[in-house]
């Protein structure tokens, strides 16, 4: 894996790009407004970064991070992502995204929606429950006592193993919540959403999470 693509260059996307470049990856970044609007971020990131369209990002990335508002996921290119690992950072905010029936009735999770849109991709949920700024401040070397942990969820074991290694490189332990359908355990308003947690604390938060209907 040499190139990380980012469809979305907002708070989370820009921070993941900074981490990727700092650890030796090339990054290709897109947003909804066009590559020329990313000139400042690309200049900051340096020679390992370039801006492109979402389709170009999907083609170029060995791993592609989808980090755009959930209401826009139907705009994510499908064919260029076939067979690829796709990291989903999305959260559901009805006031921003509009109401989505499958999320309101809790029959699906946000990552399952993206997986449905990308049937031939390997979607892994990650990066959705940490404040973006902390991605570049909270990482610590492996073995550091009380190291911060982040949750992943996914249906493909090999894809999750890749993301686990990436998180470790970026400075975080990993807690595997299980398949995509268990991603609700780290959605907004759950105990693990936001605060700094080590792996043991985060596992306890996942176990304590409640569905919205049970709150």
C-alpha positions as CSV (number, residue, x, y, z in Angstrom):
1,X,0.0,0.0,0.0
2,X,1.6,3.2,-1.2
3,X,-1.2,5.6,-1.9
4,X,-4.1,6.7,0.3
5,X,-7.0,8.4,-1.5
6,X,-9.4,10.7,0.3
7,X,-12.8,11.5,-1.0
8,X,-13.5,14.5,1.2
9,X,-10.9,16.9,2.6
10,X,-12.7,18.4,5.5
11,X,-11.7,18.1,9.2
12,X,-11.2,14.3,9.3
13,X,-10.0,14.0,5.7
14,X,-7.3,16.7,6.0
15,X,-6.1,15.2,9.3
16,X,-5.9,11.7,7.9
17,X,-4.0,13.1,4.9
18,X,-1.5,14.8,7.3
19,X,-1.0,11.5,9.1
20,X,-0.5,9.6,5.9
21,X,2.1,11.9,4.5
22,X,3.9,12.0,7.9
23,X,4.2,8.2,7.7
24,X,5.5,8.0,4.2
25,X,2.3,7.6,2.1
26,X,1.4,9.4,-1.0
27,X,-2.0,11.0,-0.8
28,X,-4.6,12.0,-3.5
29,X,-7.3,14.3,-2.2
30,X,-10.7,15.4,-3.6
31,X,-13.6,17.5,-2.5
32,X,-16.9,18.6,-4.0
33,X,-15.6,22.0,-5.2
34,X,-12.8,20.9,-7.4
35,X,-9.1,20.2,-7.2
36,X,-8.1,23.9,-7.5
37,X,-9.7,24.7,-4.2
38,X,-7.3,22.3,-2.4
39,X,-4.2,24.2,-3.4
40,X,-3.5,25.4,0.1
41,X,-3.8,22.0,1.7
42,X,-1.7,20.3,-1.0
43,X,1.0,23.0,-0.5
44,X,1.0,22.3,3.2
45,X,1.3,18.5,2.7
46,X,4.1,18.8,0.2
47,X,5.4,16.7,-2.6
48,X,3.6,13.5,-1.6
49,X,0.2,15.1,-2.1
50,X,-1.9,16.1,-5.0
51,X,-5.5,17.1,-5.6
52,X,-7.8,15.3,-8.0
53,X,-11.5,14.6,-8.8
54,X,-13.3,11.9,-6.7
55,X,-13.1,9.5,-9.6
56,X,-9.4,10.1,-10.0
57,X,-8.9,9.5,-6.3
58,X,-10.9,6.3,-6.5
59,X,-8.7,5.0,-9.3
60,X,-5.4,6.1,-7.7
61,X,-5.8,5.0,-4.1
62,X,-4.7,1.6,-2.9
63,X,-6.9,2.4,0.1
64,X,-9.6,5.1,-0.2
65,X,-11.1,7.0,2.7
66,X,-14.7,8.2,2.2
67,X,-15.1,11.2,4.5
68,X,-18.0,13.3,3.1
69,X,-21.4,14.1,4.6
70,X,-23.5,11.0,4.6
71,X,-26.1,12.6,2.4
72,X,-23.6,12.7,-0.4
73,X,-22.5,9.0,-0.4
74,X,-24.4,8.3,-3.7
75,X,-21.8,10.5,-5.4
76,X,-19.0,8.2,-4.4
77,X,-17.6,6.5,-7.6
78,X,-18.5,2.8,-7.7
79,X,-16.6,1.0,-10.5
80,X,-13.1,2.4,-9.7
81,X,-13.5,1.2,-6.1
82,X,-14.4,-2.4,-7.0
83,X,-12.3,-4.8,-5.0
84,X,-10.6,-2.0,-3.0
85,X,-10.5,-1.4,0.7
86,X,-12.7,1.7,1.5
87,X,-12.6,3.3,5.0
88,X,-15.8,4.9,6.0
89,X,-15.6,7.8,8.6
90,X,-19.3,8.9,8.3
91,X,-21.7,9.7,11.0
92,X,-25.5,10.4,10.7
93,X,-26.8,13.8,11.6
94,X,-30.4,14.1,10.4
95,X,-30.3,17.9,10.7
96,X,-27.4,17.9,8.1
97,X,-28.2,14.8,6.1
98,X,-31.9,14.7,6.1
99,X,-33.8,11.8,7.4
100,X,-32.7,8.4,6.1
101,X,-35.2,5.7,6.8
102,X,-32.8,2.8,7.4
103,X,-30.9,4.8,9.9
104,X,-34.0,6.2,11.6
105,X,-35.4,2.7,12.1
106,X,-32.0,1.3,12.9
107,X,-32.2,-1.5,10.3
108,X,-28.8,-0.5,8.9
109,X,-25.7,1.4,10.0
110,X,-24.0,4.2,8.1
111,X,-21.2,1.9,6.9
112,X,-23.7,-0.7,5.7
113,X,-25.3,2.1,3.5
114,X,-21.9,2.8,2.0
115,X,-21.3,-1.0,1.5
116,X,-24.6,-1.3,-0.3
117,X,-23.5,1.6,-2.6
118,X,-20.2,-0.1,-3.1
119,X,-21.1,-3.8,-3.4
120,X,-17.7,-5.0,-4.7
121,X,-15.6,-2.9,-2.2
122,X,-14.4,-3.9,1.2
123,X,-15.8,-1.3,3.6
124,X,-14.3,-0.8,7.1
125,X,-15.6,1.7,9.6
126,X,-12.9,3.8,11.3
127,X,-12.0,7.3,12.4
128,X,-15.6,8.3,13.1
129,X,-15.6,8.8,16.9
130,X,-12.5,10.9,17.5
131,X,-12.4,14.7,17.3
132,X,-10.5,15.4,14.1
133,X,-7.8,17.6,15.7
134,X,-6.9,14.7,18.0
135,X,-5.9,12.5,15.2
136,X,-2.6,14.3,14.9
137,X,-2.0,14.9,18.6
138,X,-3.1,11.7,20.4
139,X,-1.1,9.1,18.6
140,X,1.6,7.3,20.6
141,X,4.1,4.5,19.8
142,X,3.1,0.8,20.2
143,X,3.4,-0.3,23.8
144,X,2.8,3.1,25.3
145,X,0.8,2.7,28.6
146,X,-2.8,3.9,28.3
147,X,-2.4,4.3,24.5
148,X,-5.6,5.7,22.9
149,X,-7.7,3.2,21.0
150,X,-10.0,3.5,18.0
151,X,-12.9,1.3,16.9
152,X,-13.2,-0.5,13.6
153,X,-16.0,-2.6,12.2
154,X,-16.1,-4.6,9.0
155,X,-17.2,-7.8,7.3
156,X,-13.8,-8.6,5.7
157,X,-11.2,-9.9,8.1
158,X,-8.2,-9.1,5.8
159,X,-9.4,-5.6,5.2
160,X,-9.8,-5.0,8.9
161,X,-6.2,-6.3,9.4
162,X,-4.9,-3.7,7.0
163,X,-6.8,-0.9,8.8
164,X,-5.5,-2.2,12.2
165,X,-1.9,-2.0,10.9
166,X,-2.6,1.5,9.6
167,X,-4.0,2.7,12.9
168,X,-1.1,1.2,14.8
169,X,1.3,3.1,12.5
170,X,-0.7,6.3,13.1
171,X,-0.3,5.8,16.9
172,X,-3.5,4.1,18.0
173,X,-4.6,0.7,19.4
174,X,-7.6,-0.9,17.7
175,X,-10.8,-2.3,19.1
176,X,-12.7,-4.5,16.7
177,X,-16.5,-4.1,17.1
178,X,-17.2,-6.9,14.8
179,X,-19.1,-6.8,11.5
180,X,-20.5,-3.6,9.9
181,X,-23.9,-4.1,11.5
182,X,-22.3,-3.6,14.9
183,X,-21.0,-0.1,13.9
184,X,-24.0,1.4,15.7
185,X,-22.1,0.8,19.0
186,X,-19.8,3.7,18.2
187,X,-22.3,6.1,16.6
188,X,-23.1,9.6,18.0
189,X,-24.5,9.6,21.5
190,X,-22.9,6.3,22.5
191,X,-20.4,6.2,25.5
192,X,-17.3,5.8,23.3
193,X,-18.2,8.6,20.8
194,X,-15.8,11.4,21.4
195,X,-13.9,10.9,24.7
196,X,-10.3,9.6,24.9
197,X,-10.3,5.9,25.7
198,X,-7.8,3.1,25.9
199,X,-8.6,-0.3,24.5
200,X,-10.1,-1.7,27.7
201,X,-12.2,1.4,28.3
202,X,-13.4,1.4,24.7
203,X,-14.5,-2.3,24.9
204,X,-16.5,-1.4,28.0
205,X,-18.1,1.5,26.1
206,X,-19.1,-0.7,23.2
207,X,-20.7,-3.2,25.6
208,X,-22.6,-0.4,27.3
209,X,-23.9,1.2,24.1
210,X,-27.7,1.3,23.6
211,X,-29.8,1.7,20.5
212,X,-31.5,5.0,20.1
213,X,-34.9,3.4,20.7
214,X,-33.7,2.1,24.0
215,X,-32.3,5.4,25.3
